[in-house]
């Protein structure tokens, strides 16, 4: 059974930082590209950051320079370091696993809430 479990969300003031984690089980983690999405109330889910099996990364323009995605294959975990947080970053954050950068996600986590107060 595949599981992606996010953690690290919470309430933070604008300008603060959070680090999200997503621990995977039931898959050969090193064979999957990993992504972080977010969905704010009333908005579509958007891709925030992606990291390939080789460590290449992509970011949404809205988070470039503030967010960093990384992975530790030995821990089956992908991270999202979020700095200089803004109220508009408030959303539920989900991680996903997909076989390639451009593939649709095969698996999703349950999400973790991030709330940034002004």
C-alpha positions in Angstrom: 0.0 0.0 0.0 1.4 3.3 -1.1 1.3 6.2 1.4 2.5 9.8 1.2 2.3 11.5 4.6 2.9 15.3 4.8 3.8 17.1 8.0 5.2 20.4 9.1 2.2 22.7 8.3 0.9 25.3 10.8 0.3 28.9 11.5 3.1 31.4 10.9 3.3 35.2 10.6 4.1 36.8 7.3 7.9 36.8 6.7 8.3 33.6 8.6 9.4 30.1 7.5 8.1 26.6 7.6 9.5 23.3 6.4 7.1 20.7 5.0 8.0 17.0 4.9 6.5 14.2 2.9 7.4 10.7 3.8 6.7 8.0 1.3 6.2 4.3 1.7 5.2 1.4 -0.5 7.1 2.8 -3.6 10.7 2.7 -4.7 11.1 6.3 -3.8 14.3 6.9 -5.8 12.4 6.1 -9.0 9.8 8.8 -8.6 9.8 12.5 -9.3 8.2 14.3 -6.4 6.0 17.4 -6.4 4.4 19.8 -4.0 1.0 21.3 -4.9 -1.2 23.7 -3.0 -4.8 24.6 -3.1 -6.3 27.7 -1.5 -10.0 28.0 -0.8 -12.0 28.6 -4.0 -8.9 28.2 -6.2 -7.5 25.4 -8.4 -4.7 23.2 -7.2 -1.4 24.5 -8.5 2.0 23.0 -8.8 4.4 24.8 -6.5 7.7 22.8 -6.9 9.0 19.6 -8.5 12.1 17.6 -8.1 13.2 14.8 -10.5 14.9 11.6 -9.7 18.1 13.2 -10.7 17.6 16.2 -8.4 16.6 18.8 -11.1 14.0 21.3 -9.7 11.2 23.5 -11.0 9.3 26.2 -9.2 6.2 28.2 -9.8 7.0 31.9 -10.5 5.1 32.9 -7.4 7.5 31.0 -5.1 10.9 31.3 -6.9 13.6 32.5 -4.6 11.5 31.8 -1.5 10.8 28.1 -1.6 13.3 25.2 -2.0 12.4 21.6 -2.7 14.8 18.8 -1.8 14.8 15.1 -1.3 16.7 12.5 0.7 16.3 9.1 -0.9 17.7 7.3 2.0 14.8 8.6 4.1 12.2 8.3 1.4 11.3 11.9 2.1 10.9 15.1 0.1 11.0 18.5 1.7 9.7 22.0 1.0 11.5 24.8 2.7 9.3 27.9 2.6 10.9 31.2 3.5 9.6 34.8 3.4 6.0 33.5 3.6 3.2 35.7 2.5 -0.6 35.6 3.3 -1.2 34.5 -0.2 0.8 31.3 0.5 -2.0 30.2 2.7 -3.3 26.9 1.4 -3.4 23.1 1.9 -0.2 21.7 0.6 0.0 18.3 -1.0 2.9 16.1 -2.1 2.7 13.8 -5.1 4.7 11.1 -6.7 5.0 10.6 -10.4 7.2 8.5 -12.7 8.5 11.5 -14.7 8.6 15.3 -14.6 5.7 15.6 -17.0 3.6 12.6 -16.0 0.4 13.0 -14.1 0.7 12.2 -10.4 0.4 8.5 -9.5 0.0 9.1 -5.8 -1.1 11.9 -3.5 -0.7 12.7 0.2 -3.6 13.8 2.4 -2.4 17.4 2.6 -1.1 19.7 5.4 -2.6 23.2 6.1 -0.3 26.2 6.0 -1.8 29.5 7.2 0.2 32.7 7.0 -1.2 35.6 9.0 -0.5 39.3 8.1 
